[in-house]
């Protein structure tokens, strides 16, 4: 990815502990600038570009930091492909060689189907759909692929060839009840013979650190069976993914040399040490340093972070997001984090689940300068980190809204879907008037007041241990419900965030339920189940309401 004032990328429209909050509905907005956001459209996807406001005004040192951190992110791109499925890289390399080398007819129905399939594979970082987790089935047959391989002198055979067309490994992540979730998931976090029982047995006795400050056990490793024993292959320099991680470290070292301040440099040094050792205790030290490093114009997310792709919630997918602070919007929305204690005290939670003293909650609107891995091309619009509960409770959390990503969605969208699925003229009017701000506010409340609120009672295990494969979905639902609870509260008007809390709240409720029950279904094939955590949560909240 080339870094310049306008950065071209691919994003999905009608998107998607940290949470990666994804856009929930088409929100009409007047286009105030001449810029072509829409690049391409195929299958169930639209491809957009986004801008980086203020990049030209940054100092050379700041630009270098952004560049080095972006390159560090891109250095780990192939890790995400391999994590998603064991044959992804082999398949991608073969398809890309065909795409660049084929000299035959590129107007035929089969070739156009091949192009669409490759684009979908690119978008999903593999052969499984980024939302439904179902394997993407090509609209051309095996004979045509064999022909293309021969014409371009490309190698792809055995299981890697066959799996493109057969029913094997049909689901990347399977969290359904009544099946062996590990054995029935194609995601490459576990060896081929590992089962649910193996995972539960291993982590009953695995080192989890101190009980009151547990590490995120399993976050950065693949669990395999070697010589009859269960062992973790750690993702680190000199270990699994070592070559890519060494490249990440190289760019992080460069970034450390142009850090904005000493605290930022120390934080990067801890991240480098973590990648070198794979030590999750160092990861926790890094997370503490990162969440308390709040000075500077540039920030980042880099590491094995979100556990949505692990049916058991242990292993983190690789991701990178490089952030440039949006000062004006951050100033406007800072009032939420400044009043975090009020929201905590007045939340509809049991008193024992409330924090007596809310610490370290920061909320910023940022502009994305680069993304990789799990954050790209299907990008979040909001993030809240770190995930480790004891760090959040003792040191706080960072919540960010991805301003230029939201701007790209809003400018590329329209009112067609709203008018098609709204119940009446009043709903349309409320949506056209308030939907954009309602969406931004609900995202902010979801992250700052939702994910950042509450505490686990003493002696209770981590959600992945107690709620198991339901943990991520239920945490997303909890954060959404807290945001919905406050979206119509007069407090927002008192804080100067809205002019009419009642009208904006109605627009937010209309949009949420409309999306949860109807419009989000465009992201999955007709007849398939809703399975992605954010989508499931919105569906059950909307259906209950």
BAMI-777120 format. One record per residue (C-alpha): residue in three letters; x, y, z negated. Coordinates in nm, 3 decimals, padded with zeros to 5 digits. Example, Ala and Ser with C-alpha at 12.3 -4.5 7.8 and 13.67 -1.06 7.14 Angstrom:
<sites>
SITE     r         x         y         z
SITE   ALA    01.230   -00.450   -00.780
SITE   SER    01.367   -00.106   -00.714
</sites>
This chain:
<sites>
SITE     r         x         y         z
SITE   UNK    00.000    00.000    00.000
SITE   UNK    00.144    00.338    00.099
SITE   UNK    00.118    00.618   -00.153
SITE   UNK    00.026    00.954   -00.009
SITE   UNK   -00.226    01.232   -00.072
SITE   UNK   -00.507    01.027    00.076
SITE   UNK   -00.471    00.661   -00.007
SITE   UNK   -00.653    00.407    00.207
SITE   UNK   -00.783    00.100    00.031
SITE   UNK   -01.070   -00.144    00.032
SITE   UNK   -01.353   -00.130   -00.218
SITE   UNK   -01.692   -00.298   -00.244
SITE   UNK   -02.008   -00.091   -00.249
SITE   UNK   -02.281   -00.203   -00.486
SITE   UNK   -02.011   -00.342   -00.705
SITE   UNK   -01.902   -00.468   -00.983
SITE   UNK   -01.341   -00.646   -02.404
SITE   UNK   -01.186   -00.458   -02.191
SITE   UNK   -01.470   -00.424   -01.986
SITE   UNK   -01.446   -00.366   -01.624
SITE   UNK   -01.771   -00.188   -01.570
SITE   UNK   -01.880   -00.197   -01.207
SITE   UNK   -02.115    00.033   -01.022
SITE   UNK   -02.478   -00.067   -01.061
SITE   UNK   -02.682    00.110   -00.796
SITE   UNK   -02.663    00.339   -00.495
SITE   UNK   -02.672    00.687   -00.641
SITE   UNK   -02.763    00.966   -00.397
SITE   UNK   -02.543    01.272   -00.397
SITE   UNK   -02.474    01.564   -00.166
SITE   UNK   -02.150    01.524    00.026
SITE   UNK   -01.944    01.833   -00.051
SITE   UNK   -01.637    01.760    00.159
SITE   UNK   -01.550    01.633    00.503
SITE   UNK   -01.386    01.296    00.449
SITE   UNK   -01.459    00.960    00.606
SITE   UNK   -01.504    00.721    00.314
SITE   UNK   -01.646    00.427    00.511
SITE   UNK   -01.383    00.226    00.696
SITE   UNK   -01.548   -00.105    00.783
SITE   UNK   -01.850   -00.321    00.708
SITE   UNK   -01.886   -00.699    00.735
SITE   UNK   -02.070   -00.983    00.561
SITE   UNK   -02.192   -00.841    00.226
SITE   UNK   -01.917   -00.578    00.202
SITE   UNK   -01.845   -00.217    00.284
SITE   UNK   -01.484   -00.101    00.292
SITE   UNK   -01.415    00.248    00.156
SITE   UNK   -01.123    00.485    00.118
SITE   UNK   -01.065    00.708   -00.182
SITE   UNK   -00.876    01.030   -00.242
SITE   UNK   -00.626    01.124   -00.515
SITE   UNK   -00.710    01.481   -00.617
SITE   UNK   -00.412    01.681   -00.736
SITE   UNK   -00.143    01.443   -00.613
SITE   UNK    00.029    01.712   -00.407
SITE   UNK    00.052    01.936   -00.714
SITE   UNK    00.237    01.674   -00.923
SITE   UNK    00.608    01.714   -00.995
SITE   UNK    00.858    01.494   -00.811
SITE   UNK    00.928    01.307   -01.136
SITE   UNK    00.556    01.237   -01.185
SITE   UNK    00.525    01.117   -00.825
SITE   UNK    00.819    00.883   -00.878
SITE   UNK    00.653    00.738   -01.189
SITE   UNK    00.329    00.680   -00.997
SITE   UNK    00.521    00.522   -00.708
SITE   UNK    00.732    00.291   -00.925
SITE   UNK    00.431    00.175   -01.128
SITE   UNK    00.231    00.116   -00.810
SITE   UNK    00.514   -00.094   -00.669
SITE   UNK    00.534   -00.288   -00.996
SITE   UNK    00.165   -00.366   -00.957
SITE   UNK    00.199   -00.477   -00.596
SITE   UNK    00.493   -00.700   -00.687
SITE   UNK    00.251   -00.922   -00.879
SITE   UNK   -00.018   -00.936   -00.611
SITE   UNK    00.050   -01.297   -00.513
SITE   UNK    00.019   -01.409   -00.875
SITE   UNK   -00.350   -01.323   -00.863
SITE   UNK   -00.396   -01.517   -00.540
SITE   UNK   -00.235   -01.826   -00.692
SITE   UNK   -00.429   -01.789   -01.017
SITE   UNK   -00.754   -01.786   -00.823
SITE   UNK   -00.684   -02.118   -00.646
SITE   UNK   -00.384   -02.343   -00.593
SITE   UNK   -00.404   -02.341   -00.209
SITE   UNK   -00.483   -01.970   -00.163
SITE   UNK   -00.133   -01.854   -00.070
SITE   UNK   -00.076   -02.134    00.179
SITE   UNK   -00.413   -02.069    00.341
SITE   UNK   -00.364   -01.690    00.348
SITE   UNK   -00.018   -01.714    00.504
SITE   UNK   -00.147   -01.944    00.777
SITE   UNK   -00.451   -01.727    00.855
SITE   UNK   -00.240   -01.410    00.864
SITE   UNK    00.012   -01.568    01.100
SITE   UNK   -00.271   -01.671    01.331
SITE   UNK   -00.417   -01.319    01.313
SITE   UNK   -00.091   -01.154    01.422
SITE   UNK    00.034   -01.417    01.668
SITE   UNK   -00.277   -01.526    01.861
SITE   UNK   -00.279   -01.400    02.220
SITE   UNK   -00.602   -01.561    02.339
SITE   UNK   -00.959   -01.435    02.379
SITE   UNK   -01.043   -01.203    02.088
SITE   UNK   -01.400   -01.136    02.196
SITE   UNK   -01.538   -01.487    02.153
SITE   UNK   -01.791   -01.570    01.883
SITE   UNK   -01.546   -01.808    01.717
SITE   UNK   -01.264   -01.552    01.701
SITE   UNK   -01.495   -01.285    01.558
SITE   UNK   -01.606   -01.540    01.297
SITE   UNK   -01.239   -01.608    01.219
SITE   UNK   -01.172   -01.235    01.173
SITE   UNK   -01.468   -01.201    00.938
SITE   UNK   -01.357   -01.503    00.735
SITE   UNK   -01.004   -01.366    00.699
SITE   UNK   -01.137   -01.026    00.589
SITE   UNK   -01.356   -01.194    00.327
SITE   UNK   -01.061   -01.399    00.203
SITE   UNK   -00.849   -01.084    00.182
SITE   UNK   -01.119   -00.906   -00.011
SITE   UNK   -01.172   -01.186   -00.264
SITE   UNK   -00.801   -01.260   -00.315
SITE   UNK   -00.872   -01.612   -00.203
SITE   UNK   -01.128   -01.848   -00.054
SITE   UNK   -01.388   -01.804   -00.330
SITE   UNK   -01.636   -01.515   -00.339
SITE   UNK   -01.539   -01.243   -00.586
SITE   UNK   -01.889   -01.227   -00.740
SITE   UNK   -02.066   -01.559   -00.693
SITE   UNK   -01.747   -01.769   -00.734
SITE   UNK   -01.876   -01.991   -00.453
SITE   UNK   -01.635   -02.101   -00.184
SITE   UNK   -01.658   -01.882    00.126
SITE   UNK   -01.764   -02.106    00.413
SITE   UNK   -01.639   -02.010    00.762
SITE   UNK   -01.873   -01.971    01.060
SITE   UNK   -01.626   -02.152    01.286
SITE   UNK   -01.548   -02.523    01.278
SITE   UNK   -01.234   -02.725    01.205
SITE   UNK   -01.169   -02.786    01.575
SITE   UNK   -01.138   -02.412    01.639
SITE   UNK   -00.896   -02.367    01.350
SITE   UNK   -00.690   -02.661    01.477
SITE   UNK   -00.680   -02.492    01.818
SITE   UNK   -00.563   -02.162    01.663
SITE   UNK   -00.293   -02.338    01.460
SITE   UNK   -00.160   -02.506    01.772
SITE   UNK   -00.175   -02.189    01.985
SITE   UNK    00.023   -01.990    01.727
SITE   UNK    00.260   -02.265    01.610
SITE   UNK    00.125   -02.235    01.255
SITE   UNK    00.136   -02.507    00.990
SITE   UNK   -00.165   -02.584    00.770
SITE   UNK   -00.264   -02.941    00.700
SITE   UNK   -00.371   -03.186    00.433
SITE   UNK   -00.593   -03.071    00.149
SITE   UNK   -00.524   -02.701    00.219
SITE   UNK   -00.677   -02.740    00.567
SITE   UNK   -00.960   -02.969    00.466
SITE   UNK   -01.079   -02.763    00.169
SITE   UNK   -01.173   -02.475    00.398
SITE   UNK   -01.453   -02.685    00.544
SITE   UNK   -01.549   -02.951    00.288
SITE   UNK   -01.739   -02.934   -00.042
SITE   UNK   -01.438   -02.987   -00.268
SITE   UNK   -01.353   -02.713   -00.521
SITE   UNK   -01.680   -02.541   -00.438
SITE   UNK   -01.685   -02.316   -00.746
SITE   UNK   -01.394   -02.100   -00.863
SITE   UNK   -01.538   -02.051   -01.214
SITE   UNK   -01.817   -02.271   -01.349
SITE   UNK   -01.956   -02.167   -01.690
SITE   UNK   -02.279   -02.363   -01.668
SITE   UNK   -02.405   -02.567   -01.959
SITE   UNK   -02.391   -02.945   -01.937
SITE   UNK   -02.081   -02.977   -01.717
SITE   UNK   -01.709   -02.994   -01.785
SITE   UNK   -01.633   -02.628   -01.720
SITE   UNK   -01.259   -02.677   -01.669
SITE   UNK   -01.282   -02.984   -01.447
SITE   UNK   -01.554   -02.827   -01.230
SITE   UNK   -01.372   -02.493   -01.185
SITE   UNK   -01.121   -02.446   -00.902
SITE   UNK   -00.940   -02.159   -01.077
SITE   UNK   -00.571   -02.242   -01.114
SITE   UNK   -00.526   -02.183   -01.488
SITE   UNK   -00.520   -02.553   -01.574
SITE   UNK   -00.357   -02.868   -01.441
SITE   UNK   -00.571   -03.098   -01.223
SITE   UNK   -00.642   -03.350   -01.501
SITE   UNK   -00.723   -03.101   -01.779
SITE   UNK   -01.074   -03.110   -01.929
SITE   UNK   -01.279   -02.905   -02.174
SITE   UNK   -01.188   -03.148   -02.450
SITE   UNK   -00.817   -03.105   -02.377
SITE   UNK   -00.841   -02.727   -02.409
SITE   UNK   -01.037   -02.743   -02.733
SITE   UNK   -00.798   -03.000   -02.880
SITE   UNK   -00.487   -02.805   -02.782
SITE   UNK   -00.601   -02.472   -02.925
SITE   UNK   -00.721   -02.621   -03.251
SITE   UNK   -00.358   -02.667   -03.350
SITE   UNK   -00.179   -02.413   -03.125
SITE   UNK   -00.001   -02.117   -03.281
SITE   UNK   -00.247   -01.828   -03.300
SITE   UNK   -00.040   -01.603   -03.523
SITE   UNK   -00.160   -01.460   -03.858
SITE   UNK   -00.531   -01.514   -03.922
SITE   UNK   -00.599   -01.143   -03.970
SITE   UNK   -00.387   -01.042   -03.670
SITE   UNK   -00.410   -01.329   -03.420
SITE   UNK   -00.229   -01.328   -03.090
SITE   UNK   -00.423   -01.384   -02.766
SITE   UNK   -00.328   -01.751   -02.749
SITE   UNK   -00.312   -01.889   -02.395
SITE   UNK   -00.327   -01.546   -02.231
SITE   UNK   -00.013   -01.584   -02.018
SITE   UNK    00.027   -01.952   -01.939
SITE   UNK   -00.103   -02.248   -01.741
SITE   UNK   -00.204   -02.551   -01.948
SITE   UNK   -00.083   -02.876   -01.791
SITE   UNK   -00.018   -03.235   -01.884
SITE   UNK    00.346   -03.347   -01.869
SITE   UNK    00.458   -03.694   -01.973
SITE   UNK    00.123   -03.746   -02.140
SITE   UNK    00.145   -03.428   -02.350
SITE   UNK   -00.037   -03.096   -02.315
SITE   UNK    00.208   -02.809   -02.263
SITE   UNK    00.188   -02.443   -02.164
SITE   UNK    00.386   -02.322   -01.862
SITE   UNK    00.446   -01.961   -01.959
SITE   UNK    00.429   -01.683   -01.700
SITE   UNK    00.758   -01.498   -01.752
SITE   UNK    01.099   -01.425   -01.605
SITE   UNK    01.267   -01.762   -01.552
SITE   UNK    00.934   -01.940   -01.599
SITE   UNK    00.619   -01.978   -01.393
SITE   UNK    00.576   -01.686   -01.148
SITE   UNK    00.933   -01.588   -01.245
SITE   UNK    01.034   -01.453   -00.905
SITE   UNK    00.736   -01.216   -00.883
SITE   UNK    00.775   -01.115   -01.248
SITE   UNK    01.142   -01.029   -01.192
SITE   UNK    01.030   -00.795   -00.915
SITE   UNK    00.771   -00.640   -01.150
SITE   UNK    01.046   -00.589   -01.409
SITE   UNK    01.270   -00.421   -01.150
SITE   UNK    01.008   -00.155   -01.078
SITE   UNK    00.916   -00.113   -01.445
SITE   UNK    01.283   -00.041   -01.522
SITE   UNK    01.277    00.233   -01.257
SITE   UNK    00.954    00.370   -01.404
SITE   UNK    01.106    00.377   -01.753
SITE   UNK    01.379    00.602   -01.619
SITE   UNK    01.126    00.868   -01.513
SITE   UNK    00.880    00.832   -01.803
SITE   UNK    00.704    01.153   -01.906
SITE   UNK    00.811    01.123   -02.271
SITE   UNK    01.001    00.898   -02.513
SITE   UNK    00.686    00.723   -02.638
SITE   UNK    00.595    00.628   -02.282
SITE   UNK    00.948    00.499   -02.219
SITE   UNK    00.936    00.289   -02.537
SITE   UNK    00.601    00.144   -02.429
SITE   UNK    00.743    00.044   -02.091
SITE   UNK    01.045   -00.111   -02.263
SITE   UNK    00.811   -00.335   -02.464
SITE   UNK    00.623   -00.436   -02.148
SITE   UNK    00.955   -00.528   -01.985
SITE   UNK    01.056   -00.735   -02.291
SITE   UNK    00.720   -00.912   -02.280
SITE   UNK    00.765   -01.007   -01.914
SITE   UNK    01.118   -01.128   -01.986
SITE   UNK    01.020   -01.347   -02.283
SITE   UNK    00.651   -01.429   -02.240
SITE   UNK    00.619   -01.372   -02.617
SITE   UNK    00.259   -01.280   -02.707
SITE   UNK    00.376   -01.115   -03.028
SITE   UNK    00.565   -00.867   -02.809
SITE   UNK    00.249   -00.829   -02.599
SITE   UNK    00.065   -00.719   -02.915
SITE   UNK    00.344   -00.473   -02.998
SITE   UNK    00.319   -00.339   -02.644
SITE   UNK   -00.061   -00.303   -02.671
SITE   UNK   -00.024   -00.107   -02.997
SITE   UNK    00.236    00.120   -02.838
SITE   UNK    00.024    00.161   -02.525
SITE   UNK   -00.302    00.245   -02.703
SITE   UNK   -00.126    00.502   -02.924
SITE   UNK    00.063    00.658   -02.632
SITE   UNK   -00.182    00.931   -02.534
SITE   UNK    00.044    01.216   -02.418
SITE   UNK    00.122    01.265   -02.052
SITE   UNK   -00.062    01.294   -01.724
SITE   UNK   -00.004    00.937   -01.604
SITE   UNK   -00.106    00.605   -01.755
SITE   UNK   -00.138    00.247   -01.639
SITE   UNK   -00.280   -00.098   -01.695
SITE   UNK   -00.040   -00.381   -01.613
SITE   UNK   -00.035   -00.741   -01.723
SITE   UNK   -00.241   -01.056   -01.763
SITE   UNK   -00.546   -00.885   -01.905
SITE   UNK   -00.904   -00.991   -01.835
SITE   UNK   -01.023   -01.344   -01.913
SITE   UNK   -01.342   -01.346   -01.702
SITE   UNK   -01.190   -01.596   -01.458
SITE   UNK   -01.114   -01.854   -01.727
SITE   UNK   -01.426   -02.060   -01.806
SITE   UNK   -01.293   -02.093   -02.163
SITE   UNK   -01.185   -01.729   -02.198
SITE   UNK   -00.815   -01.779   -02.278
SITE   UNK   -00.614   -01.690   -01.969
SITE   UNK   -00.572   -01.342   -01.828
SITE   UNK   -00.580   -01.255   -01.460
SITE   UNK   -00.296   -01.037   -01.336
SITE   UNK   -00.392   -00.677   -01.269
SITE   UNK   -00.253   -00.328   -01.230
SITE   UNK   -00.420    00.015   -01.227
SITE   UNK   -00.216    00.337   -01.203
SITE   UNK   -00.401    00.637   -01.345
SITE   UNK   -00.363    01.013   -01.305
SITE   UNK   -00.556    01.219   -01.558
SITE   UNK   -00.852    01.428   -01.438
SITE   UNK   -00.816    01.715   -01.685
SITE   UNK   -01.147    01.892   -01.622
SITE   UNK   -01.370    01.584   -01.641
SITE   UNK   -01.173    01.443   -01.936
SITE   UNK   -01.232    01.768   -02.124
SITE   UNK   -01.605    01.752   -02.054
SITE   UNK   -01.639    01.390   -02.169
SITE   UNK   -01.398    01.409   -02.466
SITE   UNK   -01.693    01.501   -02.684
SITE   UNK   -01.797    01.134   -02.685
SITE   UNK   -01.476    01.008   -02.843
SITE   UNK   -01.469    01.309   -03.077
SITE   UNK   -01.812    01.202   -03.207
SITE   UNK   -01.739    00.828   -03.211
SITE   UNK   -01.802    00.805   -03.587
SITE   UNK   -02.154    00.949   -03.549
SITE   UNK   -02.237    00.692   -03.282
SITE   UNK   -02.092    00.414   -03.498
SITE   UNK   -02.288    00.524   -03.806
SITE   UNK   -02.616    00.549   -03.614
SITE   UNK   -02.576    00.235   -03.403
SITE   UNK   -02.848   -00.034   -03.425
SITE   UNK   -02.606   -00.277   -03.593
SITE   UNK   -02.597   -00.445   -03.932
SITE   UNK   -02.401   -00.229   -04.176
SITE   UNK   -02.147   -00.507   -04.225
SITE   UNK   -02.072   -00.497   -03.852
SITE   UNK   -02.003   -00.122   -03.847
SITE   UNK   -01.659    00.032   -03.886
SITE   UNK   -01.629    00.253   -04.194
SITE   UNK   -01.369    00.461   -04.018
SITE   UNK   -01.344    00.474   -03.640
SITE   UNK   -00.982    00.530   -03.534
SITE   UNK   -00.793    00.596   -03.215
SITE   UNK   -01.077    00.599   -02.962
SITE   UNK   -00.978    00.797   -02.653
SITE   UNK   -01.188    00.853   -02.343
SITE   UNK   -01.057    01.000   -02.022
SITE   UNK   -01.170    01.040   -01.667
SITE   UNK   -00.882    00.943   -01.443
SITE   UNK   -00.808    00.922   -01.073
SITE   UNK   -00.670    00.594   -00.946
SITE   UNK   -00.339    00.619   -00.762
SITE   UNK   -00.292    00.246   -00.703
SITE   UNK   -00.444   -00.091   -00.789
SITE   UNK   -00.342   -00.454   -00.748
SITE   UNK   -00.438   -00.803   -00.853
SITE   UNK   -00.771   -00.850   -01.026
SITE   UNK   -00.847   -00.476   -00.997
SITE   UNK   -00.823   -00.472   -00.618
SITE   UNK   -00.986   -00.461   -00.371
SITE   UNK   -01.304   -00.503   -00.583
SITE   UNK   -01.230   -00.230   -00.832
SITE   UNK   -01.376   -00.146   -01.171
SITE   UNK   -01.530    00.196   -01.235
SITE   UNK   -01.458    00.189   -01.609
SITE   UNK   -01.214    00.009   -01.838
SITE   UNK   -01.180   -00.027   -02.215
SITE   UNK   -00.862   -00.182   -02.359
SITE   UNK   -00.690   -00.351   -02.535
SITE   UNK   -00.888   -00.670   -02.579
SITE   UNK   -00.739   -00.796   -02.904
SITE   UNK   -00.996   -00.716   -03.173
SITE   UNK   -00.754   -00.650   -03.459
SITE   UNK   -00.562   -00.396   -03.252
SITE   UNK   -00.886   -00.221   -03.160
SITE   UNK   -00.993   -00.208   -03.524
SITE   UNK   -00.659   -00.086   -03.663
SITE   UNK   -00.526    00.129   -03.379
SITE   UNK   -00.824    00.209   -03.157
SITE   UNK   -00.880    00.171   -02.785
SITE   UNK   -00.852    00.357   -02.458
SITE   UNK   -01.158    00.400   -02.239
SITE   UNK   -01.127    00.537   -01.888
SITE   UNK   -01.372    00.619   -01.614
SITE   UNK   -01.227    00.592   -01.264
SITE   UNK   -01.341    00.927   -01.128
SITE   UNK   -01.222    00.913   -00.768
SITE   UNK   -01.359    00.560   -00.730
SITE   UNK   -01.701    00.677   -00.848
SITE   UNK   -01.672    00.973   -00.612
SITE   UNK   -01.605    00.742   -00.318
SITE   UNK   -01.911    00.531   -00.401
SITE   UNK   -02.133    00.833   -00.448
SITE   UNK   -02.025    01.000   -00.125
SITE   UNK   -02.050    00.681    00.078
SITE   UNK   -02.393    00.593   -00.062
SITE   UNK   -02.736    00.721    00.026
SITE   UNK   -03.093    00.724   -00.095
SITE   UNK   -03.219    00.442    00.128
SITE   UNK   -03.204    00.168   -00.132
SITE   UNK   -03.357    00.392   -00.398
SITE   UNK   -03.653    00.475   -00.174
SITE   UNK   -03.699    00.113   -00.072
SITE   UNK   -03.709   -00.036   -00.420
SITE   UNK   -03.838    00.246   -00.644
SITE   UNK   -04.191    00.197   -00.776
SITE   UNK   -04.326    00.543   -00.697
SITE   UNK   -04.243    00.900   -00.602
SITE   UNK   -04.167    00.996   -00.963
SITE   UNK   -03.901    00.725   -00.989
SITE   UNK   -03.745    00.845   -00.664
SITE   UNK   -03.745    01.206   -00.783
SITE   UNK   -03.585    01.116   -01.117
SITE   UNK   -03.324    00.907   -00.938
SITE   UNK   -03.233    01.177   -00.689
SITE   UNK   -03.209    01.435   -00.967
SITE   UNK   -03.029    01.241   -01.241
SITE   UNK   -02.891    00.907   -01.118
SITE   UNK   -02.533    01.021   -01.060
SITE   UNK   -02.486    01.174   -01.407
SITE   UNK   -02.688    00.895   -01.568
SITE   UNK   -02.453    00.638   -01.418
SITE   UNK   -02.143    00.823   -01.539
SITE   UNK   -02.284    00.866   -01.888
SITE   UNK   -02.393    00.505   -01.922
SITE   UNK   -02.047    00.391   -01.812
SITE   UNK   -01.892    00.622   -02.072
SITE   UNK   -02.128    00.505   -02.348
SITE   UNK   -02.076    00.141   -02.245
SITE   UNK   -01.699    00.178   -02.284
SITE   UNK   -01.656    00.425   -02.571
SITE   UNK   -01.958    00.351   -02.788
SITE   UNK   -02.028   -00.005   -02.672
SITE   UNK   -01.704   -00.202   -02.642
SITE   UNK   -01.521    00.021   -02.888
SITE   UNK   -01.786   -00.015   -03.159
SITE   UNK   -01.841   -00.270   -03.432
SITE   UNK   -01.618   -00.523   -03.603
SITE   UNK   -01.605   -00.897   -03.659
SITE   UNK   -01.681   -01.009   -04.013
SITE   UNK   -01.383   -01.141   -04.214
SITE   UNK   -01.325   -01.512   -04.164
SITE   UNK   -01.513   -01.529   -03.834
SITE   UNK   -01.317   -01.655   -03.534
SITE   UNK   -01.257   -01.475   -03.207
SITE   UNK   -01.554   -01.465   -02.963
SITE   UNK   -01.386   -01.711   -02.724
SITE   UNK   -01.383   -01.958   -03.016
SITE   UNK   -01.732   -01.891   -03.152
SITE   UNK   -01.930   -01.800   -02.838
SITE   UNK   -01.710   -02.002   -02.601
SITE   UNK   -01.807   -01.967   -02.233
SITE   UNK   -02.084   -01.719   -02.320
SITE   UNK   -01.845   -01.471   -02.487
SITE   UNK   -01.774   -01.239   -02.193
SITE   UNK   -02.136   -01.221   -02.078
SITE   UNK   -02.265   -01.148   -02.428
SITE   UNK   -02.001   -00.882   -02.493
SITE   UNK   -02.095   -00.708   -02.168
SITE   UNK   -02.461   -00.725   -02.269
SITE   UNK   -02.382   -00.582   -02.612
SITE   UNK   -02.195   -00.287   -02.462
SITE   UNK   -02.470   -00.223   -02.207
SITE   UNK   -02.740   -00.230   -02.475
SITE   UNK   -02.554    00.015   -02.698
SITE   UNK   -02.516    00.248   -02.400
SITE   UNK   -02.884    00.215   -02.312
SITE   UNK   -02.979    00.276   -02.675
SITE   UNK   -02.807    00.614   -02.673
SITE   UNK   -02.867    00.726   -02.313
SITE   UNK   -03.195    00.902   -02.406
SITE   UNK   -03.082    01.023   -02.748
SITE   UNK   -03.120    01.400   -02.810
SITE   UNK   -02.763    01.388   -02.946
SITE   UNK   -02.634    01.389   -02.587
SITE   UNK   -02.822    01.711   -02.523
SITE   UNK   -02.698    01.856   -02.851
SITE   UNK   -02.340    01.779   -02.743
SITE   UNK   -02.395    01.960   -02.414
SITE   UNK   -02.359    01.651   -02.197
SITE   UNK   -02.709    01.671   -02.045
SITE   UNK   -02.977    01.935   -01.992
SITE   UNK   -03.275    01.702   -02.029
SITE   UNK   -03.201    01.381   -02.219
SITE   UNK   -03.550    01.241   -02.175
SITE   UNK   -03.555    01.273   -01.796
SITE   UNK   -03.200    01.149   -01.758
SITE   UNK   -03.274    00.856   -01.986
SITE   UNK   -03.576    00.756   -01.780
SITE   UNK   -03.367    00.770   -01.463
SITE   UNK   -03.102    00.555   -01.631
SITE   UNK   -03.356    00.295   -01.746
SITE   UNK   -03.522    00.286   -01.404
SITE   UNK   -03.190    00.239   -01.228
SITE   UNK   -03.064   -00.024   -01.470
SITE   UNK   -03.374   -00.242   -01.450
SITE   UNK   -03.408   -00.194   -01.075
SITE   UNK   -03.049   -00.306   -01.030
SITE   UNK   -03.063   -00.590   -01.282
SITE   UNK   -03.375   -00.746   -01.135
SITE   UNK   -03.352   -00.661   -00.765
SITE   UNK   -03.076   -00.464   -00.598
SITE   UNK   -02.774   -00.650   -00.739
SITE   UNK   -02.905   -00.964   -00.567
SITE   UNK   -02.767   -00.835   -00.235
SITE   UNK   -02.422   -00.943   -00.361
SITE   UNK   -02.500   -01.315   -00.361
SITE   UNK   -02.631   -01.561   -00.104
SITE   UNK   -03.005   -01.628   -00.099
SITE   UNK   -03.084   -01.921   -00.327
SITE   UNK   -02.761   -01.903   -00.529
SITE   UNK   -02.753   -01.844   -00.904
SITE   UNK   -02.629   -01.523   -01.067
SITE   UNK   -02.305   -01.623   -01.239
SITE   UNK   -02.062   -01.328   -01.263
SITE   UNK   -02.056   -01.203   -01.625
SITE   UNK   -02.158   -00.841   -01.560
SITE   UNK   -02.437   -00.947   -01.324
SITE   UNK   -02.572   -01.211   -01.564
SITE   UNK   -02.576   -00.963   -01.851
SITE   UNK   -02.767   -00.703   -01.650
SITE   UNK   -03.016   -00.962   -01.533
SITE   UNK   -03.101   -01.093   -01.879
SITE   UNK   -03.118   -00.747   -02.036
SITE   UNK   -03.348   -00.627   -01.756
SITE   UNK   -03.562   -00.941   -01.759
SITE   UNK   -03.603   -00.921   -02.138
SITE   UNK   -03.706   -00.555   -02.116
</sites>
